[in-house]
Amino acid sequence: MNTYIGIDLGTSGTKFLLVAANGEILAENTQSYEVCYPHSGWSEQSPELWYKAALTGLKKLLQGQDKSAVKGISFGGQMHGLVVLDKADNVIRPCILWNDGRTEQQTKYLNEVIGKEKLSEYTGNIAFAGFTAPKILWIKENEPENFAKIAKIMLPKDYLAYKLSGSFCTDYSDASGMLLLDVKNRRWSQKMCDVCGISEQMLPKLYESYEVVGTLKKEIA
């Protein structure tokens, strides 16, 4: 009997689900962790917490189960959060979460200086404080030493998928909430990359949500 794993990376914990092909739930568990609030309105989390949760959660999920029957793993979770890695794939700073409110000035700049009309043309959205692009601008303006180290930019669930598989990717639906995606042409917006001072090479490869993007690393499997 083929089975499938679902991983939902939430703000307070990651949920793990093992289901049969007919939809029967065979096992499940949740691994909890904390959110850090270093300043009023700030909300951060260490990506290492998610990885540790995954190692623990997957091991517990498959206890007493036939591992060879697992035919796929699907990732979902909190959107908009900013994870940045350096050239050696080290996490540069804690993830700025979706509910972080520090980017008021950057959001105002995007909506009023770049302009809502242009943003809508570029991405199909206007700027909101929770989106990823304002967070990139915040690091650029407030942590230039960290900004200079950035080699990869990704969302929380995509960081976890990258750690487990080595595949640097995201899906179109989550990418549309970053304020970096040219929704009309289904590619990263060069104009928004220029606005944020980043290169397209820093952004993950785009896939449909249903596409296979890689396999688990041998040491994980």
LUMKELO-198406 format. One line per field, with one value per atom (N, C-alpha, C): residue number from 1; atom name; residue in three letters; x, y, z. Coordinates in steps of 0.001 Angstrom, whole numbers, plus 500000, padded with zeros to 6 digits. Layout:
resi <- [NUM  ...] .
name <- [CA  ...] .
resn <- [ALA  ...] .
x <- [X  ...] .
y <- [Y  ...] .
z <- [Z  ...] .
//
This chain:
resi <- [1  1  1  2  2  2  3  3  3  4  4  4  5  5  5  6  6  6  7  7  7  8  8  8  9  9  9  10  10  10  11  11  11  12  12  12  13  13  13  14  14  14  15  15  15  16  16  16  17  17  17  18  18  18  19  19  19  20  20  20  21  21  21  22  22  22  23  23  23  24  24  24  25  25  25  26  26  26  27  27  27  28  28  28  29  29  29  30  30  30  31  31  31  32  32  32  33  33  33  34  34  34  35  35  35  36  36  36  37  37  37  38  38  38  39  39  39  40  40  40  41  41  41  42  42  42  43  43  43  44  44  44  45  45  45  46  46  46  47  47  47  48  48  48  49  49  49  50  50  50  51  51  51  52  52  52  53  53  53  54  54  54  55  55  55  56  56  56  57  57  57  58  58  58  59  59  59  60  60  60  61  61  61  62  62  62  63  63  63  64  64  64  65  65  65  66  66  66  67  67  67  68  68  68  69  69  69  70  70  70  71  71  71  72  72  72  73  73  73  74  74  74  75  75  75  76  76  76  77  77  77  78  78  78  79  79  79  80  80  80  81  81  81  82  82  82  83  83  83  84  84  84  85  85  85  86  86  86  87  87  87  88  88  88  89  89  89  90  90  90  91  91  91  92  92  92  93  93  93  94  94  94  95  95  95  96  96  96  97  97  97  98  98  98  99  99  99  100  100  100  101  101  101  102  102  102  103  103  103  104  104  104  105  105  105  106  106  106  107  107  107  108  108  108  109  109  109  110  110  110  111  111  111  112  112  112  113  113  113  114  114  114  115  115  115  116  116  116  117  117  117  118  118  118  119  119  119  120  120  120  121  121  121  122  122  122  123  123  123  124  124  124  125  125  125  126  126  126  127  127  127  128  128  128  129  129  129  130  130  130  131  131  131  132  132  132  133  133  133  134  134  134  135  135  135  136  136  136  137  137  137  138  138  138  139  139  139  140  140  140  141  141  141  142  142  142  143  143  143  144  144  144  145  145  145  146  146  146  147  147  147  148  148  148  149  149  149  150  150  150  151  151  151  152  152  152  153  153  153  154  154  154  155  155  155  156  156  156  157  157  157  158  158  158  159  159  159  160  160  160  161  161  161  162  162  162  163  163  163  164  164  164  165  165  165  166  166  166  167  167  167  168  168  168  169  169  169  170  170  170  171  171  171  172  172  172  173  173  173  174  174  174  175  175  175  176  176  176  177  177  177  178  178  178  179  179  179  180  180  180  181  181  181  182  182  182  183  183  183  184  184  184  185  185  185  186  186  186  187  187  187  188  188  188  189  189  189  190  190  190  191  191  191  192  192  192  193  193  193  194  194  194  195  195  195  196  196  196  197  197  197  198  198  198  199  199  199  200  200  200  201  201  201  202  202  202  203  203  203  204  204  204  205  205  205  206  206  206  207  207  207  208  208  208  209  209  209  210  210  210  211  211  211  212  212  212  213  213  213  214  214  214  215  215  215  216  216  216  217  217  217  218  218  218  219  219  219  220  220  220  221  221  221] .
name <- [N  CA  C  N  CA  C  N  CA  C  N  CA  C  N  CA  C  N  CA  C  N  CA  C  N  CA  C  N  CA  C  N  CA  C  N  CA  C  N  CA  C  N  CA  C  N  CA  C  N  CA  C  N  CA  C  N  CA  C  N  CA  C  N  CA  C  N  CA  C  N  CA  C  N  CA  C  N  CA  C  N  CA  C  N  CA  C  N  CA  C  N  CA  C  N  CA  C  N  CA  C  N  CA  C  N  CA  C  N  CA  C  N  CA  C  N  CA  C  N  CA  C  N  CA  C  N  CA  C  N  CA  C  N  CA  C  N  CA  C  N  CA  C  N  CA  C  N  CA  C  N  CA  C  N  CA  C  N  CA  C  N  CA  C  N  CA  C  N  CA  C  N  CA  C  N  CA  C  N  CA  C  N  CA  C  N  CA  C  N  CA  C  N  CA  C  N  CA  C  N  CA  C  N  CA  C  N  CA  C  N  CA  C  N  CA  C  N  CA  C  N  CA  C  N  CA  C  N  CA  C  N  CA  C  N  CA  C  N  CA  C  N  CA  C  N  CA  C  N  CA  C  N  CA  C  N  CA  C  N  CA  C  N  CA  C  N  CA  C  N  CA  C  N  CA  C  N  CA  C  N  CA  C  N  CA  C  N  CA  C  N  CA  C  N  CA  C  N  CA  C  N  CA  C  N  CA  C  N  CA  C  N  CA  C  N  CA  C  N  CA  C  N  CA  C  N  CA  C  N  CA  C  N  CA  C  N  CA  C  N  CA  C  N  CA  C  N  CA  C  N  CA  C  N  CA  C  N  CA  C  N  CA  C  N  CA  C  N  CA  C  N  CA  C  N  CA  C  N  CA  C  N  CA  C  N  CA  C  N  CA  C  N  CA  C  N  CA  C  N  CA  C  N  CA  C  N  CA  C  N  CA  C  N  CA  C  N  CA  C  N  CA  C  N  CA  C  N  CA  C  N  CA  C  N  CA  C  N  CA  C  N  CA  C  N  CA  C  N  CA  C  N  CA  C  N  CA  C  N  CA  C  N  CA  C  N  CA  C  N  CA  C  N  CA  C  N  CA  C  N  CA  C  N  CA  C  N  CA  C  N  CA  C  N  CA  C  N  CA  C  N  CA  C  N  CA  C  N  CA  C  N  CA  C  N  CA  C  N  CA  C  N  CA  C  N  CA  C  N  CA  C  N  CA  C  N  CA  C  N  CA  C  N  CA  C  N  CA  C  N  CA  C  N  CA  C  N  CA  C  N  CA  C  N  CA  C  N  CA  C  N  CA  C  N  CA  C  N  CA  C  N  CA  C  N  CA  C  N  CA  C  N  CA  C  N  CA  C  N  CA  C  N  CA  C  N  CA  C  N  CA  C  N  CA  C  N  CA  C  N  CA  C  N  CA  C  N  CA  C  N  CA  C  N  CA  C  N  CA  C  N  CA  C  N  CA  C  N  CA  C  N  CA  C  N  CA  C  N  CA  C  N  CA  C  N  CA  C  N  CA  C  N  CA  C  N  CA  C  N  CA  C  N  CA  C  N  CA  C  N  CA  C  N  CA  C  N  CA  C  N  CA  C  N  CA  C  N  CA  C  N  CA  C  N  CA  C  N  CA  C  N  CA  C  N  CA  C  N  CA  C  N  CA  C  N  CA  C  N  CA  C  N  CA  C  N  CA  C  N  CA  C  N  CA  C  N  CA  C  N  CA  C  N  CA  C  N  CA  C  N  CA  C] .
resn <- [MET  MET  MET  ASN  ASN  ASN  THR  THR  THR  TYR  TYR  TYR  ILE  ILE  ILE  GLY  GLY  GLY  ILE  ILE  ILE  ASP  ASP  ASP  LEU  LEU  LEU  GLY  GLY  GLY  THR  THR  THR  SER  SER  SER  GLY  GLY  GLY  THR  THR  THR  LYS  LYS  LYS  PHE  PHE  PHE  LEU  LEU  LEU  LEU  LEU  LEU  VAL  VAL  VAL  ALA  ALA  ALA  ALA  ALA  ALA  ASN  ASN  ASN  GLY  GLY  GLY  GLU  GLU  GLU  ILE  ILE  ILE  LEU  LEU  LEU  ALA  ALA  ALA  GLU  GLU  GLU  ASN  ASN  ASN  THR  THR  THR  GLN  GLN  GLN  SER  SER  SER  TYR  TYR  TYR  GLU  GLU  GLU  VAL  VAL  VAL  CYS  CYS  CYS  TYR  TYR  TYR  PRO  PRO  PRO  HIS  HIS  HIS  SER  SER  SER  GLY  GLY  GLY  TRP  TRP  TRP  SER  SER  SER  GLU  GLU  GLU  GLN  GLN  GLN  SER  SER  SER  PRO  PRO  PRO  GLU  GLU  GLU  LEU  LEU  LEU  TRP  TRP  TRP  TYR  TYR  TYR  LYS  LYS  LYS  ALA  ALA  ALA  ALA  ALA  ALA  LEU  LEU  LEU  THR  THR  THR  GLY  GLY  GLY  LEU  LEU  LEU  LYS  LYS  LYS  LYS  LYS  LYS  LEU  LEU  LEU  LEU  LEU  LEU  GLN  GLN  GLN  GLY  GLY  GLY  GLN  GLN  GLN  ASP  ASP  ASP  LYS  LYS  LYS  SER  SER  SER  ALA  ALA  ALA  VAL  VAL  VAL  LYS  LYS  LYS  GLY  GLY  GLY  ILE  ILE  ILE  SER  SER  SER  PHE  PHE  PHE  GLY  GLY  GLY  GLY  GLY  GLY  GLN  GLN  GLN  MET  MET  MET  HIS  HIS  HIS  GLY  GLY  GLY  LEU  LEU  LEU  VAL  VAL  VAL  VAL  VAL  VAL  LEU  LEU  LEU  ASP  ASP  ASP  LYS  LYS  LYS  ALA  ALA  ALA  ASP  ASP  ASP  ASN  ASN  ASN  VAL  VAL  VAL  ILE  ILE  ILE  ARG  ARG  ARG  PRO  PRO  PRO  CYS  CYS  CYS  ILE  ILE  ILE  LEU  LEU  LEU  TRP  TRP  TRP  ASN  ASN  ASN  ASP  ASP  ASP  GLY  GLY  GLY  ARG  ARG  ARG  THR  THR  THR  GLU  GLU  GLU  GLN  GLN  GLN  GLN  GLN  GLN  THR  THR  THR  LYS  LYS  LYS  TYR  TYR  TYR  LEU  LEU  LEU  ASN  ASN  ASN  GLU  GLU  GLU  VAL  VAL  VAL  ILE  ILE  ILE  GLY  GLY  GLY  LYS  LYS  LYS  GLU  GLU  GLU  LYS  LYS  LYS  LEU  LEU  LEU  SER  SER  SER  GLU  GLU  GLU  TYR  TYR  TYR  THR  THR  THR  GLY  GLY  GLY  ASN  ASN  ASN  ILE  ILE  ILE  ALA  ALA  ALA  PHE  PHE  PHE  ALA  ALA  ALA  GLY  GLY  GLY  PHE  PHE  PHE  THR  THR  THR  ALA  ALA  ALA  PRO  PRO  PRO  LYS  LYS  LYS  ILE  ILE  ILE  LEU  LEU  LEU  TRP  TRP  TRP  ILE  ILE  ILE  LYS  LYS  LYS  GLU  GLU  GLU  ASN  ASN  ASN  GLU  GLU  GLU  PRO  PRO  PRO  GLU  GLU  GLU  ASN  ASN  ASN  PHE  PHE  PHE  ALA  ALA  ALA  LYS  LYS  LYS  ILE  ILE  ILE  ALA  ALA  ALA  LYS  LYS  LYS  ILE  ILE  ILE  MET  MET  MET  LEU  LEU  LEU  PRO  PRO  PRO  LYS  LYS  LYS  ASP  ASP  ASP  TYR  TYR  TYR  LEU  LEU  LEU  ALA  ALA  ALA  TYR  TYR  TYR  LYS  LYS  LYS  LEU  LEU  LEU  SER  SER  SER  GLY  GLY  GLY  SER  SER  SER  PHE  PHE  PHE  CYS  CYS  CYS  THR  THR  THR  ASP  ASP  ASP  TYR  TYR  TYR  SER  SER  SER  ASP  ASP  ASP  ALA  ALA  ALA  SER  SER  SER  GLY  GLY  GLY  MET  MET  MET  LEU  LEU  LEU  LEU  LEU  LEU  LEU  LEU  LEU  ASP  ASP  ASP  VAL  VAL  VAL  LYS  LYS  LYS  ASN  ASN  ASN  ARG  ARG  ARG  ARG  ARG  ARG  TRP  TRP  TRP  SER  SER  SER  GLN  GLN  GLN  LYS  LYS  LYS  MET  MET  MET  CYS  CYS  CYS  ASP  ASP  ASP  VAL  VAL  VAL  CYS  CYS  CYS  GLY  GLY  GLY  ILE  ILE  ILE  SER  SER  SER  GLU  GLU  GLU  GLN  GLN  GLN  MET  MET  MET  LEU  LEU  LEU  PRO  PRO  PRO  LYS  LYS  LYS  LEU  LEU  LEU  TYR  TYR  TYR  GLU  GLU  GLU  SER  SER  SER  TYR  TYR  TYR  GLU  GLU  GLU  VAL  VAL  VAL  VAL  VAL  VAL  GLY  GLY  GLY  THR  THR  THR  LEU  LEU  LEU  LYS  LYS  LYS  LYS  LYS  LYS  GLU  GLU  GLU  ILE  ILE  ILE  ALA  ALA  ALA] .
x <- [500838  500000  500874  500706  501462  500995  501939  501604  502284  501782  502280  502384  503368  503601  503255  502532  502255  502949  503623  504316  503777  503220  502644  503457  504294  505174  504416  503936  503170  504025  503386  504093  504451  503596  503839  504289  504265  504685  504536  505171  505049  504278  503282  502436  502899  502870  503291  502153  501875  500734  501154  500827  501054  499694  499448  498147  498330  497327  497293  496755  496889  496432  494930  494186  492735  492334  493327  493048  493008  493150  493135  494368  494138  495240  495852  497130  497818  498593  499091  499858  499938  500110  500260  500907  501584  502127  502454  502646  503000  504216  505175  506368  506302  506257  506068  507396  507354  508504  507996  508901  508500  508818  508078  508336  509090  510044  510818  510306  510120  509667  510725  511814  512930  512602  511632  511184  509681  509056  507620  507295  506370  505962  506801  507896  508757  508344  508550  508226  509219  510048  511121  511151  511831  511978  513271  513927  515142  514780  515191  514905  515419  516443  516973  515917  514993  513908  513038  512791  511957  512655  513949  514706  514752  515010  515024  513649  512600  511232  510967  511485  511274  511963  513189  513911  513196  512725  512008  510644  509911  508552  508483  509390  509385  509760  510730  511128  509965  509274  508127  506992  506782  505683  505822  507052  507281  507604  507536  507748  506687  507134  506203  505563  505985  505423  506426  505915  506767  507323  508578  509183  509261  509417  509537  508233  507132  505828  505599  506431  506252  506657  505706  505941  506034  505777  505875  505740  506320  506224  505805  504809  504321  504522  504975  505244  504250  503763  502939  503296  502704  502980  502833  503335  503233  503864  503181  503640  504418  505021  505578  506875  507189  508375  509652  510648  511906  513035  513531  514713  515838  516994  518132  519354  520006  521195  522386  523590  524803  525306  526484  527016  527292  527498  527754  526480  525333  524018  523785  524528  524267  523145  522287  521243  521909  521616  522273  521697  520391  519697  518387  517732  516440  515433  514527  513471  512560  512277  511280  509933  509035  507803  506732  505688  504568  503865  503853  503114  504009  505200  506130  505702  505745  505239  506282  507547  508614  508732  508072  508343  507391  506894  505946  506538  507774  508395  508669  509101  509390  508102  507038  505747  505225  505378  504963  505758  507054  507906  507428  507161  506735  505406  504451  503122  503076  503889  503787  504864  506063  507149  507199  507280  507183  505773  504778  503390  502579  501350  500474  500174  500036  499720  500853  502087  503230  503392  503195  503293  502276  501060  500016  500386  501001  501447  502561  503488  504633  504252  503383  503172  501720  500764  499365  498945  499794  499525  500020  499547  500179  500947  501724  502572  501801  502044  501566  502769  502699  503840  504270  503326  503660  504381  504322  504921  506448  507054  508489  509344  508945  509758  510048  509054  509368  510389  510380  511348  512767  512883  514195  514713  513840  514229  514630  513933  514254  515674  516027  517389  518400  518086  518987  519272  518247  518379  518885  518588  518902  520009  520270  521320  522149  522819  523553  524610  525199  526209  525584  524347  523630  523135  522661  522168  523270  524479  525606  525957  525548  525866  524846  523707  522601  522956  522794  522973  521682  520840  519565  518467  517303  516118  515013  514361  513313  512280  511183  510105  510349  509678  509921  509805  508694  508519  509540  509960  510939  512339  512614  513874  513908  512793  512740  512891  512218  512351  513790  514432  515823  516761  516538  517374  517206  515997  515729  516066  516003  516178  517309  517693  518682  518089  516766  516093  515727  516292  516049  514889  513683  512496  511344  510313  509063  507943  506702  505563  504979  504285  503754  502806  502008  501021  501692  502693  503404  504254  504832  505651  504833  503547  502694  502490  502792  502665  503965  504978  506271  506433  505542  505632  506883  507264  508436  508111  506904  506534  505769  506218  505471  504367  503204  502120  501643  501551  501049  501926  503228  504163  504765  504345  504729  506245  506892  508337  508668  509875  510285  510341  509893  509859  511237  511838  513131  513009  511878  511665  511642  510992  510953  512306  513026  514388  515245  515097  515856  515462  514168  513683  514296  514391  514888  516408  517059  518512  519034  518253  518661  518734  519299  519337  518367  517916  516988  517623  518944  519650  519524  519155  518960  517621  516734  515378  515237  514359  514229  513581  513818  513182  511693  510888  509433  508843  507901  507199  505712  504910  503516  503491  502425  502342  502352  501880  501769  503021  503988  505159  506145  506829  507909  509155  509779  510921  512246  512202  513443  513185  514243  514154  514896  514588  515261  516757  517542  518963  519131  520177  520396  520503  521188  521367  520063  519095  517782  516920  516918  516106  516561] .
y <- [498800  500000  501250  502080  503324  504311  505028  506049  507367  508437  509779  510584  511473  512301  513750  514370  515796  516516  517621  518424  519843  520302  521648  522461  523361  524160  525393  525330  526432  527366  528384  529382  528861  528036  527523  526072  525422  524037  523492  522352  521688  520392  520185  518996  518002  516725  515646  514641  514229  513356  512265  511029  509901  509375  509360  508921  507831  506968  505953  506579  505854  506365  506627  505931  506132  507263  507936  509061  508710  507440  507028  507574  508189  508709  507563  507322  506210  506646  507862  508380  509894  510553  512009  512464  513589  514208  515659  516416  517831  518101  518814  519229  520741  521164  522581  523310  524628  525496  526903  527777  529114  530170  531277  532467  533461  534169  535176  536568  537398  538776  539727  539972  540766  542233  542765  544147  544199  545264  545434  545410  544554  544454  543512  543001  542072  540629  539757  538343  537516  536744  535999  534543  533729  532318  531787  530909  530295  529146  529179  528075  526726  526739  525486  524758  525505  524886  524020  524494  523738  522456  522554  521380  520321  520756  519817  519187  520000  519486  518435  518667  517721  516390  516436  515199  514388  515082  514401  513921  514804  514490  513363  513345  512289  510939  510945  509698  509118  509983  509535  509071  509779  509467  508070  507671  506417  505237  505445  504338  503263  502042  500943  500947  501861  501954  501421  501080  500614  501826  502151  503328  503197  501969  501762  502047  502132  502395  503876  504735  506185  506589  507147  507500  508999  509786  511227  511996  513186  514100  515463  516051  517368  518371  519574  520624  521770  522254  523461  524235  525408  526123  527616  528275  529723  530421  531443  532170  533428  534055  535416  535562  534647  534790  534816  535544  535703  534915  533907  533149  533508  533883  534252  533410  532864  532038  532684  532372  532869  531849  532087  531218  529804  529660  528339  527686  528277  527789  527921  528799  529101  530129  529970  530964  532244  533364  534628  535262  535196  535793  535046  535209  534554  534951  534046  534324  535437  536415  537444  536879  536649  535915  536760  536071  536698  537760  537580  538490  539563  539741  540769  542126  543159  544467  545555  545193  546200  546975  546515  547061  548186  548944  550018  551005  551431  552418  551828  550591  549954  549718  549352  549161  550483  551532  552866  553293  553034  553369  552647  551368  550593  551089  551367  551784  553223  554101  555525  556017  555465  555920  555077  553767  552903  553007  552993  553213  551939  552006  550838  550368  551317  550946  550131  550567  549832  548480  548458  547186  546184  546661  545790  545298  546183  545804  544765  544966  544059  542708  542724  541522  541106  541948  541638  541936  542615  542948  544351  544893  546061  545574  546450  546041  545998  544960  544840  544489  544875  544697  543239  542310  540901  540276  540916  540341  540269  539497  539231  540393  541033  542113  543244  543741  544782  544320  543044  542501  542548  542244  542327  543757  544714  546127  546521  545986  546313  545853  544627  544141  545002  545345  546181  547508  548104  549427  549386  548312  548264  547283  546307  545325  545121  546169  546069  544972  544678  543625  542260  542062  540822  540789  541915  541995  541618  542050  541786  540305  539531  538102  537239  537808  537002  536334  535005  534227  533532  533218  532562  533204  533373  533911  532882  532532  531521  531691  530979  530959  529824  529863  528852  527407  527056  525660  525248  526214  525920  525727  526391  526148  524712  524273  522912  521895  522131  521238  521230  522381  522487  521699  521804  521073  519555  519130  517697  517093  517909  517364  517999  519224  519942  520666  520627  521294  522721  523691  525115  525548  525530  525738  526284  526741  527138  526915  527055  526908  528279  528345  529621  530276  529473  530050  530783  530167  530841  531995  531820  532881  534138  533968  535123  536017  535500  536290  536925  536907  537495  538918  539333  540624  540675  539517  539409  538686  538126  537301  538103  537994  538518  537506  537738  536757  536531  537594  537501  536605  536754  535990  534781  534575  533392  533230  534294  534285  535350  535320  536354  537701  538727  540068  540721  540988  541658  543058  543698  545054  545059  544056  543992  543570  542735  542398  543657  544497  545749  546674  546749  547593  547149  545832  545281  545150  545351  545251  543833  542889  541487  540994  539808  539194  538024  537705  536589  535271  535189  533962  533665  534667  534466  533800  533764  533271  531829  531061  529637  529391  528209  527795  527611  527991  527963  526668  526102  524889  525034  524207  524044  523243  523416  522756  521233  520706  519253  518603  519390  518822  518207  517170  516568  517426  517810  518733  518098  516887  516259  515039  514530  513382  513701  512952  513153  512872  513616  513311  511918  511220  509857  509812  510816  510801  511057  511690  511924  510675  510087  508897  507716] .
z <- [500000  500000  500000  499008  498937  500001  500572  501564  501197  501826  501520  502809  502848  504030  503719  504629  504544  505688  505376  506386  506328  507436  507522  508523  508008  508855  509346  510575  511144  511982  512533  513330  514715  515288  516639  516658  515496  515428  514020  513774  512480  512659  511790  511840  510784  511153  510258  510135  508910  508640  507663  507992  507092  506659  505353  504846  503805  503725  502684  501400  500307  499017  499006  499864  499926  500871  501454  502342  503814  504150  505560  506283  507442  508250  509051  508837  509491  510723  510715  511855  511736  512874  512869  514170  514118  515322  515031  516097  515991  516855  516297  517038  517232  518487  518798  518986  518794  519036  519311  519699  520129  519080  519175  518370  519241  518652  519379  519022  520046  519851  520415  519672  520203  520440  519701  519877  519650  520104  519896  518405  518026  516637  515797  516377  515646  515945  514975  515143  514334  515033  514371  514838  514057  514402  513789  514507  513985  513052  511788  510875  511376  512204  512744  513573  514183  514942  514042  512833  511889  511465  511231  510791  511894  513112  514239  514428  514261  514373  513303  512102  511007  511274  511754  512037  513114  514149  515230  514767  514086  513665  512655  511696  510685  511291  512192  512855  513651  514373  515170  514269  513171  512254  511658  511381  510662  511572  512885  513812  513580  513304  513077  511706  510839  509490  508461  507302  506210  505462  505715  505086  503567  503087  501641  500904  501641  501019  500754  501361  501196  499780  499041  497639  497396  498417  498213  499509  499522  500660  500130  500769  500351  501481  501122  502104  501951  503077  503109  504363  504527  505768  505676  506703  506823  505620  505134  503949  504340  503328  503389  504186  505091  505932  505108  505598  504866  505517  504787  505187  504226  504764  503912  504279  503246  503419  502732  503230  502585  501561  500997  499950  500441  501745  502319  502843  502520  502949  504450  505098  506499  506600  507607  507858  508356  507720  508048  509304  509449  510591  510795  511954  512146  511069  510776  509798  510313  509458  509771  509335  510287  510028  509344  508912  508197  509035  510366  511251  511866  511318  511787  511223  512061  511650  511510  511380  511371  510052  509001  507662  507254  508208  507881  506872  507107  506219  504832  504782  503499  502703  503410  502753  502201  502981  502534  501309  501316  500168  498909  499036  497877  497326  498214  497772  497279  497888  497567  496606  496689  495817  494536  494696  493513  492944  493841  493442  493352  493870  493854  492435  491513  490129  489510  489732  489188  489876  491195  491909  491379  491139  490602  489210  488433  487090  487165  488105  488225  488823  489856  490671  490865  490470  490722  492142  492910  494310  494626  495737  496330  497554  498156  499278  500590  501355  502728  503603  504860  505767  505890  505744  505907  504735  503564  502367  502478  501606  501687  501197  500107  499528  500514  501280  502267  503306  503632  504592  504020  502723  502071  502126  501829  501893  503306  504296  505694  506025  505630  505879  505129  503894  503099  503789  504392  504999  506434  507155  508581  508959  508115  508377  507102  506636  505362  505352  506517  506576  506310  506772  506483  505041  504561  503186  502195  502474  501571  501497  502493  502533  501795  501439  500918  499591  499566  498338  497929  498926  498647  499494  498880  499547  499405  500518  500431  501533  501371  502355  503351  504509  505539  505072  504456  504046  502994  502185  501141  501721  502842  503546  504056  504627  505153  504020  502910  501758  501240  501272  500816  501731  503036  503991  503849  503529  503460  502098  501043  499696  498892  499256  498465  497277  497127  496010  496405  495691  495949  495064  495624  494802  495638  494943  495577  494580  495037  494138  493808  492690  492218  493219  493913  494828  495981  496600  497686  497162  495985  495394  495134  494851  494555  495768  496964  498178  498630  497771  498130  497616  496707  496018  495141  494640  493768  492468  492373  491227  490183  488944  487800  487518  488119  488070  486638  485871  484499  483639  483767  482936  483645  484908  485669  485753  486187  486395  487437  487961  488903  488188  488877  488303  488396  487246  487241  487813  487571  488085  489611  490218  491678  492248  491528  491960  491994  490976  490927  492074  492361  493457  494785  494972  496239  496277  495150  495122  495158  494609  494596  493153  492968  491644  491597  490405  490242  490667  490590  490970  492465  493244  494680  494987  494012  494227  493752  494393  494063  492705  492178  490933  491172  490191  490332  489778  490536  490134  490423  489766  490166  491464  492240  493547  493441  492325  492182  491591  491171  490509  491508  491065  491849  491672  492780  492699  493117  493669  494093  494955  495559  496458  497752  498785  500063  499945  500699  500795  501409  501013  501503  503021  503591  505042  505791  505119  505725  505592  504387  504133  504981] .
//
